[in-house]
Amino acid sequence: MNKSLKFKLDMLLDRYEELGALLSDADVITDQNRFRSYSKEYADIEPVVICFRQFESQSSELEDAQVMSKDPDNDIREMAEMEIGELEDSLEILNSRLQKLLLPKDPHDANNVFLEIRAGTGGDEAAIFAGDLFRMYTRFAETQNWKMEILNERHGDHGGYKEVIARVDGKNAFGKMKFESGAHRVQRVPQTESQGRVHTSACTVAVLPELDDIEVIEIAKNDLRVDTYRASGAGGQHVNKTDSAVRLTHLPTGIVVECQDERSQHKNKARAMSLLQAKLMDKAQTEQSDEQAETRRSLVGSGDRSEKIRTYNFPDGRVTDHRINLTIHRLPQVMTGELDPIVDQLIIEHQADQLRSLGQEDD
């Protein structure tokens, strides 16, 4: 284990013991906010501490075995050498696990998500593909036991969506979906194509974390224009009689969001405000990332919305994620929500990239 990693772990161990004492303090117990904050930090650190203590214990056992390996008794030496091999293998695994546990965590991984899908180049076929992508994500959400609700939608002339915005509510939703942002391309023969030629169409996908109350971005009233209008689409007579749909325009940035899913204007405004705050945070983070692009670029792409990240090739039945050069020949399964093989590999590659950066910092 290198010195930098050992130093970080020693610091965490000290903090863990300090938190344990604080959580037993009467003043902290009566202050629910402090108690909740310390409890969360304690729970976050605990897996690292448990792993580190295992590493320290086995390191001590290895030292003892190395001493025994010099014993004049052949049987003791042989037993010690066997133990040394086992301990060295175990320590290598624990060292790797500790490095992963120390990787910087995205503070929004546990958050709910705003999912936006927009038809791009390709006309009607792009809108149909947007509908296919939305069904794919809906089924993926079902496999994760997440809830999905549509906030706004504009249907295509021949099916699918010109635009659809949904909220995904569930455990670790952003952590699993954040690498879906970007341009998705489809290659297939459209139903309207009489010559049987393969066409290429595209959609853009944006995944934004829903902000927690503690990190909500304040928006000045003078910076906001609020418009109400009658919702379109399904909803019966009620929709036609009330201006329940809400459109918010953030004047300084020109960002516009709409919500018409709820029958209550108040609920629509609250949903739209939450989406606007997520967009403003994403804009600020994108600008910051652009400034530091060379030093912070990850293997899974820059997050640029125009970047082509994935191709769905129907004639060959394959899906290719261009960021990690991953191709799988399970297109029908992917389109029915079996995204885990792609999502898991993206997370693994992202962690590998973080580990490389961690190693460079230690050099």
N, C-alpha and C positions, 0 to 999 in steps of 0.2 A: 504494500500500500504506500502511495506517495505521501510526502509530508503535507501537501496542501489538503488532500482528502482527509488525512488523519486530524489535521487542525480543525477542519469544519466539523468533523464528527465529535471531537472533544468539546467544542463550543455547544453543539446541540445537546450533548449529554448533560452539560452544566445547566442549560436552559430547561431541560426536561425535569431535572431534580428541583430546580427553582420553582417551576410550575406546580410540581407535586406538592411543595410546601405551601404555595399560594392558595391552591384549591382546598387546603385544610384550614386556612385562615378564616376566622369568624367574620371579619370585615368583608372579605371577598364573597363569602357564602351569602351574606345578606344583600350584596349588590349584584342583582341578577345579570346586568349587562357585562360587568367584569367577569363574573363567574362563567357566563356563556362563552365569552371571548377566550378566556384562559383554557376552558374545557376543549374548545375547538382546536386551539394551538397544541394542547397536550396530545389530543387524539391524532393530529397530523404528524407530530414528531415521534410518537410511540413506535410505529413500525420500523423506523430508522434505528431507534435506540435498541430495540429487541435484536435486530440484525447485527448491529455493531457489537453488542454484548456477546452474541454467539461467535462473532469473528475474534474478539479479544480472548474469549475462553479457549477457542480452538488454536489460536496462535500460541497461547501458553502451553497447551497440550503438545503442540509441535516442538516447542523448545525442549520440553521434557523428553520427548521421543528422540530428538537429535542427540541428547546427552546419553540416553540408553543405547543408542546405536554404536557407541564406543565402548560398551561393556565387554569385558573379556569372555563372557559366556556367549557361545554361538547361538543358542536358542533365544536368548534375550535380544541379541543383535538382530536376528532374523525377524522377530516379532516387531521390534522397533522400526525396522526398515519398511515393513508392510504398513504399519500405522502411519509412518511419515508420508507414504504415497497417498493413502486415503485422506489424510488431513490436508495435504497440499491441494488435492482436487477439490475438497470441500471449501477450502479458503478461497480458491479461485472463483468458485460459484458465488460465495458470500460477498467477495470484493465487487464482482460484477453487479450483484443485486444492490449493494450499497450505492454504487455509482448511479444506478437508475433511480433509486429512492431520493437521491440528492439533486436530480435534474430539476431545473426551475419549472414550476407548475403554472399553467395558464389559469389565472384566477377566475376565469369565466367558464371553465370546463363543465362545471356542475349546473350552469344556467340553462333556462329554457331558451328557445330559438325562434327567431323570425326567419321564415324561409320564403324567398322570392324567386320566382321562375318567370322569365320573359322570353317570348319568341324572338329570334334574331333573323338572320338571313335564311331565306327559303320559303317565305310566304305562308300559304296554307299548311304546307308540310311541316314548317317550323312550329306552328301553333299546335298541330297534332302531336308533334314530338314533345312539346311542353306539357301536354296532357299526359303523355306516357311517362315523363319524368315525375310529374306530380303523383301519379298512381304508384310509381316505383317507391318514392319516398313515403307515401302513405302506408304502403305495405311494410316497408322497413320499420316505420314507427310502430306498427302493430306488433312486429316481432320483438320490439324492445319494451312493449307495454307502455308506450307513450301515447298521449292524447294529441290530436291535431284538429285545429279549427281554422276554417278559411276566414280571413279578414276582408279580402277584396279580390274580385275576379273579373276579368274581361274575356269572354269566350271568343274563340276563333270562328270565322264564318263557316267553316266546314268541320268543326269539332276541335277539341283541345282548348288551349288558352292563348290569348295574346299576352296575358299577364295574370298571374295568380300569386297572392300573398297569404301565407298561413302562419299560425303560431303553433309551435311544437312544444308541448309541456311534458317533461319527463326527466328522469335521473340521467345526468351526464349527457344531455342532448347536444349541447354545443361541443363537448369533448369528442363526440363521435361524428358530428356532422360538419365541423368547421373546415375540413379539407375539401368539401364539395363546392366551395365558391370558385367560380370561373366559367369558362365557355365549354359547353358540352356539345359535341358534334355527332350527328347521325348520318350513316350512309345506308340507304335502302331504296327500293323501288316504290315510289308513292302509289297509292291506290288509283290516283288520277292519271298515272303514266301509262299510255297505251303501247309505247314502244318497248317497255320492259327495261328502260335505262335506269341505272342507279343514280340517285340524286344525293347531294350533300346539303344538309340543313344544320342550323345551330340554334341553341338556346343559351341564355346566360342564367346562372344560378348564383344567388347571394345568400349567405348564411350569417345572420347577425345575432349576437347574444342579447337576450332580454336583460336589462340592467336590474340589479337589486336596488331596494329602496335606499340603501346607504351610499350608492354611487350614482344616483340619478343626476343627470345634467340639468342645471337650472336654466330655464328659457324665459327671457324677459317678455312680458305681455306685448310690449311695443314691437317685438321682433316676430310676432306671430299673427297670421291672418287665418281666421276660422270661417269656413263656408259650410253651410248645411244644404242638403239637397235630398230629393227622394231616391231611395235605393232602387236599383234595377234588378231584374232577375226574379227568381222564385221568392215567395214570401206572402203571397195572397193579397187580399184587399188592404190589409194593414200597411204594407209597404207603399201602396199607391196613395195613401191618405196623409202620411206624415213625413216630414223632412228629417228622417232619422240618420241618414248617412252624413259623415263628416269628412271634410277635406281640410288638412292643415298645411299652411305654407310658411316655412321658416324664411323670412325675408332676407336676412344677411347672406344665407347660402343658396337660396332658391330651391331647397329641398321640399318636395311635396309628398305627403302621405295621405292615404284615404282609408276609411274603414266603413263598411256598410253591412257587416254580417249581423250585428246585434240589432234588435228592434228598438232598443233604447238609445237615444241620441247621447245621453250621458256616458253609457258604456262604450259606445263607438268612439267618443272623444277620448276617453281614458285609454283605449287600445291604441288609437292613432298617436296619442302623445307618447306612449311607451315605445312605439315603433320609431317615431321621430327622434327620441332620445338615443335609441340604439344606432340610428343612422348617423347622428351627429358624432357619437363616440367613434363609430367606425371610420368616419371621415377624418377625425383628428388622429386616430391611430394609423391610418393609411398615409397621411401626410408625414407623420413621424417616421414610419417605416421607409418611405421613399427617401428621406434624408439619410437614413442609415442602411440603405439597401445592400451595399457591398459587404458590410460587416455582419448583417443580421439575416441574410438570405438563407432560407431553409431549403432542403431537398424537395419539399412538397410544393414549391412554387412561391412566388412573391405575393400571391393573393390578388394580383391584378385581375379585375373582372373580365378583361378582354383576353386573358391568357387561355389558350386552348389546353384544357387539362385532360379531357377524356373523349374517346371516340367509340361509338356503338355501331359496329359493322354487322348489319343483318344478313347480307349474303353469306358471310363467312361464320356467322354465329359467334363473334368474338367481341370482347370489350378490352380496350387498351387505355391504361392510364399513363399518359406521356411523361408525367413528372418523375415517375420511378421506373419507367420502362416495364410495366407489368401488363401482360396480356393473358387473359383467361378465356377459354372457349366454353363459356356457360352463359351466353347472352340471355336466353329465355329465363333462366333462374334469376339473373341479376335484375331483369325488368319486372320480376314479381317480388322484388324486395330483398333478395339474398345478397346484400351489400357487404356483409361481414368480411369475406375474403379480401375485398379491396380496402375497406376501412381499416381493418387490422394491420394490413401491410403498410398502409400510409402512416399509421401511428408508429409502427416499428421503425420505419425509415426516418421518421421525424426524431424519434428518440436516439437513433444511431447518429444522426447529425448533431444533436445536442451533446452526445457523449464525445464526439470529435472536438466540438467547441470547448467542452470542459477540459479535455486533454490539452488543448492548445493553451488554455489559460494557466494550466499547471506547469507548462514548460518554462 
